[in-house]
Amino acid sequence: MDLFEEPVPAPPAGAAPPPLADRMRPRTLDDVLGQPHLLGPGRVLRVALESGELHSMILWGPPGSGKTTLASLMAHVTGARFAAFSAVLSGVKEIREVIAEAARDRARRGTRTILFVDEIHRFNRAQQDAFLPHVERGTLVLVGATTENPSFEVNGALLSRCRVYVLRALGADDLLAIMRRALADAERGLAAEAPAVTDDALRLIAGIANGDARTALNVLELAVRLAPREAGRAAVTDATVREAAQRRTLLHDRAGEEHYNLISALHKSLRDSDPDAALYWLVRMLEAGEDRLYVARRLVRFASEDVGNADPGALALVLAARDAYDFLGTPEGELALAQATLYLALAPKSNAAYVAYGAAQADVHERPAEPVPLHIRNASTPLMQELGYGAGYQYAHDAPEARVDQEDLPDALRGREYYRPTDRGFEAELARRLAAWRRWRAEHRESGR
């Protein structure tokens, strides 16, 4: 586990070399691309490393953004010992062994140890707690790497003792530079094979890689292996790249931050009445493997929360889309979800029902639970009738225009108005009806004085 005291032996003769992505890891901080906000001249992390001011940290970023590479470079720049393991494969026993070795090494030689924990979010709370006393005492410098939001996945006590650095997904230009570096490198890269790779093919790989340097290099290496030979050289074309890539990997997770980011993007695009953006985010989620029924549930929610009575048919249409997906399954059923998404985006919007519900809910929670007025109680037994249940109740269907003037709210809430319809879509008609009813009741009460 120690990269600098125990060099990794060369692979046996005839053994396959490490993947290109592993061979092309940057050897200096200047070689790291895509993170100038952290490693540019004068930037916080670069200054800390070059001055030897090691501190525990969490590196948070998408796959292939350079978290593992950066951690190993920290040890190289500062002269620290480097120990690494994955949270997927290791447990508390391995943690204790590394900590004990770090303590011995510091006592004997005064050398600090950087403990790199890949996918630290996969450790449970007890495993994460095992680091706390040793981080506090300075026995080791903890560098955790995660693709998940540390606010959700790293316990508060450990998070408070670490600085969080956010790594960005690499841009297309960064990926192009990394691949060209590999094509030009005879020692670690592909220059010895002299493959013919067009700029269009490289740009296609950059698009497929989706900000992930590891994916870009892996696809490039496989494309060179699969490419037909022309005059002894591999000729990499768009078709070769597509064959090597097979299917683009989309960043998504069903429980972490990206899940909520994507559904938020869908919801807000619908609210903004932008059908193109809404459809894009829907397809992003579906193609990444999101649960279709989860998406359907969110569309049902939107139909009530953001469309409401401005278009009462929206809720029925979305429920029909859910049933259509249930009936058809994948892939045919996705079209029904797309149809519902486009309809919701273009429907008139109203959150009046949502706001009204919240106002009524606040009164329910914050005010005393008032008794139901006697005149609208159901008098289902003789005793109830004797107690006045239903006394004075006016049956609306027996009144002209089915309108009656009786108070249905408790006395303490008399006059409360929760529902305030908008003037959009069908709700404009509901607003007209409600205004007419409230006006009639006010006039009726005024004339009865």
C-alpha positions as CSV (number, residue, x, y, z in Angstrom):
1,M,0.0,0.0,0.0
2,D,3.0,2.3,0.3
3,L,3.7,3.8,-3.2
4,F,7.1,5.2,-2.3
5,E,8.8,2.9,0.1
6,E,7.8,-0.4,-1.7
7,P,7.8,0.2,-5.5
8,V,5.3,-1.9,-7.3
9,P,7.1,-4.7,-9.1
10,A,7.1,-4.7,-12.9
11,P,4.5,-7.1,-14.4
12,P,5.9,-10.5,-15.4
13,A,7.1,-10.9,-19.0
14,G,4.1,-11.4,-21.3
15,A,1.6,-10.0,-18.8
16,A,-0.9,-7.5,-20.1
17,P,0.2,-3.9,-19.3
18,P,-2.0,-1.8,-17.0
19,P,-4.8,0.1,-18.7
20,L,-3.9,3.3,-20.5
21,A,-5.8,5.4,-18.0
22,D,-3.6,4.0,-15.2
23,R,-0.4,4.4,-17.2
24,M,-1.2,8.0,-18.1
25,R,-1.8,9.3,-14.5
26,P,-0.2,12.8,-14.1
27,R,3.2,12.8,-12.4
28,T,3.1,16.4,-11.4
29,L,0.5,19.0,-10.2
30,D,1.1,20.9,-13.5
31,D,0.0,17.8,-15.4
32,V,-3.4,17.7,-13.7
33,L,-6.1,19.3,-16.0
34,G,-9.5,20.6,-15.3
35,Q,-9.0,21.8,-11.8
36,P,-7.5,25.2,-12.0
37,H,-9.7,26.5,-9.2
38,L,-7.8,24.2,-6.8
39,L,-4.4,23.7,-8.4
40,G,-3.8,26.9,-10.4
41,P,-1.0,29.2,-9.2
42,G,-1.8,30.7,-5.9
43,R,-4.9,28.5,-5.4
44,V,-5.7,27.2,-2.0
45,L,-4.9,23.5,-2.4
46,R,-1.7,24.0,-4.5
47,V,-0.4,26.5,-1.9
48,A,-1.1,24.1,0.9
49,L,0.6,21.2,-0.8
50,E,3.7,23.2,-1.9
51,S,4.1,24.6,1.5
52,G,3.8,21.2,3.1
53,E,0.7,22.2,5.1
54,L,-1.1,18.8,5.0
55,H,-4.6,18.6,6.3
56,S,-7.4,16.1,6.2
57,M,-9.8,16.6,3.3
58,I,-12.7,15.2,1.3
59,L,-12.3,15.3,-2.5
60,W,-15.8,15.4,-4.0
61,G,-16.2,15.0,-7.7
62,P,-17.6,12.9,-10.5
63,P,-15.9,9.8,-11.8
64,G,-12.7,10.3,-13.7
65,S,-12.1,13.9,-12.4
66,G,-8.8,13.0,-10.8
67,K,-9.5,12.3,-7.1
68,T,-7.2,9.3,-6.8
69,T,-4.5,10.9,-8.9
70,L,-4.5,14.1,-6.8
71,A,-4.3,12.1,-3.6
72,S,-1.2,10.3,-4.7
73,L,0.4,13.5,-6.0
74,M,-0.1,15.0,-2.6
75,A,2.2,12.4,-1.1
76,H,4.7,12.9,-3.8
77,V,4.8,16.7,-3.5
78,T,5.0,16.7,0.3
79,G,7.2,13.6,0.8
80,A,4.6,11.9,2.9
81,R,4.0,8.2,3.1
82,F,0.9,7.2,1.0
83,A,-1.5,4.4,2.0
84,A,-4.6,3.7,0.0
85,F,-7.5,1.3,0.1
86,S,-11.1,1.2,-1.1
87,A,-14.1,1.4,1.1
88,V,-15.7,-1.3,-1.0
89,L,-13.0,-3.9,-0.2
90,S,-11.8,-2.9,3.3
91,G,-13.2,-2.7,6.8
92,V,-12.4,-1.6,10.3
93,K,-9.7,-4.2,10.7
94,E,-7.7,-2.8,7.7
95,I,-8.2,0.7,9.0
96,R,-6.7,-0.2,12.4
97,E,-3.7,-1.9,10.7
98,V,-3.0,1.2,8.6
99,I,-3.4,3.5,11.6
100,A,-1.0,1.4,13.7
101,E,1.6,1.5,10.9
102,A,1.2,5.2,10.5
103,A,1.7,5.7,14.2
104,R,4.9,3.6,14.2
105,D,6.2,5.4,11.1
106,R,5.7,8.8,12.6
107,A,7.3,7.8,15.9
108,R,10.4,6.3,14.2
109,R,11.0,8.7,11.4
110,G,8.6,11.6,11.9
111,T,7.0,10.9,8.5
112,R,3.4,11.7,8.1
113,T,1.0,9.3,6.4
114,I,-1.6,10.2,3.9
115,L,-4.4,7.7,4.2
116,F,-6.5,7.7,1.0
117,V,-9.9,6.2,1.3
118,D,-11.6,5.7,-2.1
119,E,-15.4,5.8,-2.1
120,I,-15.5,6.9,1.6
121,H,-19.2,7.3,1.3
122,R,-19.5,3.5,1.3
123,F,-18.2,3.3,4.9
124,N,-21.0,3.2,7.5
125,R,-21.1,5.6,10.5
126,A,-19.1,3.3,12.8
127,Q,-16.4,2.8,10.2
128,Q,-16.1,6.5,9.6
129,D,-16.0,7.2,13.4
130,A,-12.9,5.0,13.6
131,F,-10.9,7.7,11.9
132,L,-11.9,10.5,14.2
133,P,-9.3,10.3,17.1
134,H,-6.4,9.7,14.8
135,V,-7.3,12.6,12.5
136,E,-7.6,14.8,15.6
137,R,-4.2,13.7,17.0
138,G,-2.5,14.1,13.6
139,T,-1.6,10.4,13.4
140,L,-2.5,10.5,9.8
141,V,-3.9,12.8,7.2
142,L,-7.2,11.5,5.9
143,V,-8.0,12.1,2.2
144,G,-11.4,10.7,1.4
145,A,-12.7,10.5,-2.2
146,T,-16.4,10.4,-3.0
147,T,-18.7,10.9,-5.9
148,E,-21.6,11.6,-3.5
149,N,-22.4,14.8,-1.7
150,P,-20.4,14.7,1.6
151,S,-23.3,16.5,3.4
152,F,-25.4,13.4,2.9
153,E,-22.8,10.6,3.0
154,V,-20.1,11.6,5.5
155,N,-21.0,11.9,9.2
156,G,-20.9,15.4,10.7
157,A,-18.2,14.7,13.2
158,L,-15.7,13.6,10.5
159,L,-16.8,16.2,8.0
160,S,-16.2,19.0,10.6
161,R,-12.5,17.8,10.8
162,C,-11.9,17.8,7.1
163,R,-11.9,20.5,4.4
164,V,-14.1,19.7,1.3
165,Y,-12.6,20.3,-2.1
166,V,-15.0,20.1,-5.1
167,L,-13.5,18.7,-8.3
168,R,-15.2,19.5,-11.5
169,A,-16.0,17.2,-14.4
170,L,-13.4,17.7,-17.1
171,G,-14.4,19.8,-20.1
172,A,-14.1,18.6,-23.7
173,D,-10.9,20.5,-24.2
174,D,-9.4,18.9,-21.1
175,L,-10.3,15.4,-22.4
176,L,-8.9,16.2,-25.8
177,A,-5.6,17.4,-24.3
178,I,-5.4,14.2,-22.2
179,M,-6.0,11.9,-25.2
180,R,-3.5,13.8,-27.3
181,R,-1.0,13.5,-24.6
182,A,-1.5,9.7,-24.5
183,L,-1.2,9.5,-28.3
184,A,2.1,11.4,-28.2
185,D,3.7,9.5,-25.2
186,A,5.9,6.7,-26.4
187,E,6.8,5.5,-22.9
188,R,3.4,5.2,-21.3
189,G,0.9,6.0,-24.1
190,L,0.2,4.9,-27.6
191,A,2.8,6.7,-29.6
192,A,4.8,3.6,-30.2
193,E,1.8,2.1,-32.1
194,A,1.4,5.4,-34.1
195,P,-2.4,5.0,-34.5
196,A,-4.2,7.3,-37.0
197,V,-6.9,9.0,-34.9
198,T,-8.9,11.9,-36.4
199,D,-9.9,15.0,-34.5
200,D,-13.5,14.1,-35.1
201,A,-13.0,10.7,-33.5
202,L,-11.3,12.3,-30.5
203,R,-14.2,14.8,-30.1
204,L,-16.7,11.9,-30.3
205,I,-14.8,10.1,-27.5
206,A,-14.8,13.3,-25.4
207,G,-18.6,13.6,-25.8
208,I,-19.1,10.0,-24.9
209,A,-16.8,10.2,-21.9
210,N,-19.1,12.9,-20.3
211,G,-16.3,14.6,-18.3
212,D,-14.6,11.3,-17.2
213,A,-10.9,11.1,-18.2
214,R,-10.7,7.4,-17.3
215,T,-13.6,6.6,-19.7
216,A,-12.0,8.7,-22.4
217,L,-8.7,6.9,-22.2
218,N,-10.3,3.5,-21.9
219,V,-12.4,4.1,-25.0
220,L,-9.4,5.4,-26.9
221,E,-7.3,2.4,-26.0
222,L,-10.0,-0.1,-27.0
223,A,-10.7,1.8,-30.2
224,V,-7.1,1.5,-31.2
225,R,-7.2,-2.2,-30.5
226,L,-10.3,-2.7,-32.6
227,A,-9.4,-0.4,-35.5
228,P,-8.6,-1.9,-38.9
229,R,-5.0,-1.6,-40.0
230,E,-4.1,0.6,-42.9
231,A,-0.4,0.3,-44.0
232,G,0.3,-1.3,-40.6
233,R,-1.3,1.6,-38.6
234,A,-4.6,1.4,-36.6
235,A,-7.1,3.8,-38.4
236,V,-9.6,4.9,-35.7
237,T,-12.9,6.2,-37.2
238,D,-16.2,7.3,-35.7
239,A,-17.5,3.8,-36.3
240,T,-14.6,2.3,-34.4
241,V,-15.2,4.6,-31.5
242,R,-18.9,3.8,-31.3
243,E,-18.0,0.1,-31.3
244,A,-15.5,0.6,-28.5
245,A,-17.9,2.7,-26.4
246,Q,-21.0,0.6,-27.0
247,R,-23.1,2.8,-24.7
248,R,-22.5,6.1,-23.1
249,T,-22.4,6.0,-19.3
250,L,-24.6,8.7,-17.8
251,L,-23.8,10.1,-14.3
252,H,-26.8,9.2,-12.1
253,D,-27.6,7.6,-8.9
254,R,-31.0,6.6,-7.4
255,A,-30.4,7.8,-3.9
256,G,-27.7,10.5,-3.9
257,E,-27.4,14.1,-4.9
258,E,-27.5,13.6,-8.7
259,H,-30.8,11.9,-8.4
260,Y,-32.3,15.0,-6.7
261,N,-30.4,17.3,-9.1
262,L,-32.0,15.7,-12.2
263,I,-35.6,15.5,-10.8
264,S,-35.2,19.1,-9.7
265,A,-34.2,20.1,-13.2
266,L,-37.2,18.3,-14.7
267,H,-39.6,19.8,-12.2
268,K,-38.3,23.4,-12.7
269,S,-38.3,23.0,-16.5
270,L,-41.9,22.0,-16.3
271,R,-42.7,24.9,-14.1
272,D,-41.0,27.3,-16.5
273,S,-43.2,25.9,-19.3
274,D,-40.1,24.8,-21.3
275,P,-41.0,21.5,-23.1
276,D,-37.6,21.0,-24.7
277,A,-35.7,21.2,-21.4
278,A,-38.3,19.1,-19.6
279,L,-38.0,16.4,-22.3
280,Y,-34.2,16.5,-22.1
281,W,-34.1,16.0,-18.4
282,L,-36.8,13.3,-18.6
283,V,-34.7,11.4,-21.1
284,R,-31.5,11.9,-19.1
285,M,-33.1,10.2,-16.1
286,L,-34.7,7.4,-18.1
287,E,-31.6,6.6,-20.1
288,A,-29.5,6.5,-16.9
289,G,-31.8,3.8,-15.5
290,E,-34.1,5.8,-13.2
291,D,-37.2,4.0,-11.9
292,R,-40.0,4.8,-14.4
293,L,-42.7,4.7,-11.8
294,Y,-40.7,7.2,-9.6
295,V,-40.7,9.6,-12.6
296,A,-44.5,9.0,-13.0
297,R,-45.1,9.8,-9.4
298,R,-43.2,13.1,-9.7
299,L,-45.3,14.0,-12.8
300,V,-48.5,13.2,-10.8
301,R,-47.3,15.5,-8.0
302,F,-46.5,18.2,-10.5
303,A,-49.9,18.0,-12.1
304,S,-51.5,18.8,-8.7
305,E,-48.8,21.2,-7.3
306,D,-48.0,23.3,-10.3
307,V,-50.9,22.9,-12.8
308,G,-53.7,22.3,-10.4
309,N,-57.1,23.6,-11.5
310,A,-55.7,25.7,-14.2
311,D,-56.0,22.5,-16.2
312,P,-57.8,19.8,-14.2
313,G,-57.3,17.3,-17.1
314,A,-53.5,17.3,-16.5
315,L,-53.9,15.0,-13.5
316,A,-56.0,12.6,-15.4
317,L,-53.6,12.5,-18.3
318,V,-50.6,11.9,-16.1
319,L,-52.4,9.1,-14.3
320,A,-53.3,7.6,-17.7
321,A,-49.6,7.8,-18.7
322,R,-48.6,6.0,-15.6
323,D,-51.1,3.2,-16.4
324,A,-49.9,3.1,-20.0
325,Y,-46.4,2.5,-18.8
326,D,-47.6,-0.2,-16.4
327,F,-49.4,-1.8,-19.4
328,L,-46.7,-1.4,-22.0
329,G,-43.5,-1.5,-19.9
330,T,-40.0,-0.6,-21.4
331,P,-39.3,0.7,-23.9
332,E,-42.8,1.5,-25.4
333,G,-44.2,2.9,-22.1
334,E,-41.6,5.7,-22.0
335,L,-43.4,7.5,-24.8
336,A,-46.5,7.9,-22.6
337,L,-44.3,9.5,-19.9
338,A,-42.8,11.8,-22.6
339,Q,-46.3,12.7,-23.8
340,A,-47.4,13.6,-20.3
341,T,-44.2,15.6,-19.7
342,L,-44.8,17.7,-22.8
343,Y,-48.4,18.3,-21.9
344,L,-47.5,19.4,-18.4
345,A,-44.9,21.8,-19.7
346,L,-47.4,23.5,-22.0
347,A,-50.3,23.5,-19.6
348,P,-51.4,26.7,-17.8
349,K,-49.8,26.9,-14.4
350,S,-51.3,27.4,-11.0
351,N,-50.1,26.6,-7.5
352,A,-53.2,27.9,-5.9
353,A,-54.3,24.5,-4.7
354,Y,-50.9,23.9,-3.2
355,V,-50.8,27.2,-1.4
356,A,-54.4,26.7,-0.2
357,Y,-53.5,23.3,1.2
358,G,-50.5,24.8,3.0
359,A,-52.5,27.6,4.6
360,A,-55.2,25.2,5.8
361,Q,-52.5,22.8,7.1
362,A,-50.9,25.7,9.0
363,D,-54.2,26.5,10.7
364,V,-54.7,22.8,11.6
365,H,-51.3,22.6,13.2
366,E,-51.1,26.0,14.8
367,R,-54.6,26.7,16.1
368,P,-56.8,24.8,18.6
369,A,-58.8,21.9,17.1
370,E,-62.2,23.6,17.0
371,P,-65.3,21.4,17.2
372,V,-67.3,20.9,14.1
373,P,-70.3,23.3,14.1
374,L,-73.5,21.5,15.3
375,H,-75.5,22.4,12.2
376,I,-73.2,20.4,9.8
377,R,-72.8,17.4,12.0
378,N,-74.6,14.2,11.0
379,A,-77.5,13.4,13.4
380,S,-77.5,9.6,13.0
381,T,-79.0,8.7,16.4
382,P,-81.9,10.1,18.5
383,L,-79.4,11.2,21.1
384,M,-77.5,13.2,18.6
385,Q,-80.7,14.9,17.5
386,E,-81.5,15.8,21.1
387,L,-78.1,17.3,21.4
388,G,-78.7,19.6,18.4
389,Y,-76.7,17.8,15.8
390,G,-77.9,18.9,12.4
391,A,-80.2,21.5,13.8
392,G,-80.7,24.4,11.4
393,Y,-78.9,22.7,8.5
394,Q,-79.8,24.1,5.1
395,Y,-79.9,21.6,2.3
396,A,-78.3,23.4,-0.7
397,H,-80.3,21.6,-3.4
398,D,-83.5,22.9,-2.0
399,A,-82.4,26.5,-2.3
400,P,-82.5,28.7,-5.4
401,E,-79.3,28.2,-7.5
402,A,-78.3,25.7,-4.8
403,R,-76.9,28.5,-2.7
404,V,-77.3,28.7,1.1
405,D,-75.8,31.1,3.6
406,Q,-74.5,29.0,6.4
407,E,-71.1,29.0,8.1
408,D,-69.2,25.7,7.6
409,L,-66.0,26.8,9.4
410,P,-65.5,26.8,13.1
411,D,-66.3,30.2,14.8
412,A,-62.6,30.9,15.3
413,L,-61.9,30.6,11.6
414,R,-64.9,32.4,10.4
415,G,-64.1,34.3,7.2
416,R,-60.9,32.5,6.4
417,E,-60.1,32.3,2.7
418,Y,-57.6,29.6,1.7
419,Y,-58.2,29.2,-2.0
420,R,-57.2,32.1,-4.2
421,P,-57.5,30.9,-7.8
422,T,-55.4,32.4,-10.5
423,D,-56.7,33.9,-13.8
424,R,-54.9,31.2,-15.9
425,G,-56.5,28.4,-17.8
426,F,-59.7,26.8,-16.5
427,E,-58.9,28.2,-13.0
428,A,-60.0,31.6,-14.4
429,E,-63.5,30.2,-14.6
430,L,-63.2,28.8,-11.1
431,A,-62.1,32.2,-9.9
432,R,-65.2,33.7,-11.5
433,R,-67.4,31.2,-9.8
434,L,-65.7,31.7,-6.4
435,A,-65.9,35.5,-6.7
436,A,-69.6,35.3,-7.6
437,W,-70.3,33.0,-4.6
438,R,-68.4,35.1,-2.1
439,R,-70.1,38.2,-3.5
440,W,-73.5,36.6,-3.1
441,R,-72.8,35.5,0.4
442,A,-71.5,38.9,1.4
443,E,-74.6,40.6,-0.1
444,H,-77.0,38.1,1.5
445,R,-75.5,38.7,4.9
446,E,-75.5,42.4,4.4
447,S,-79.2,42.4,3.5
448,G,-80.0,40.1,6.4
449,R,-78.8,42.6,9.0
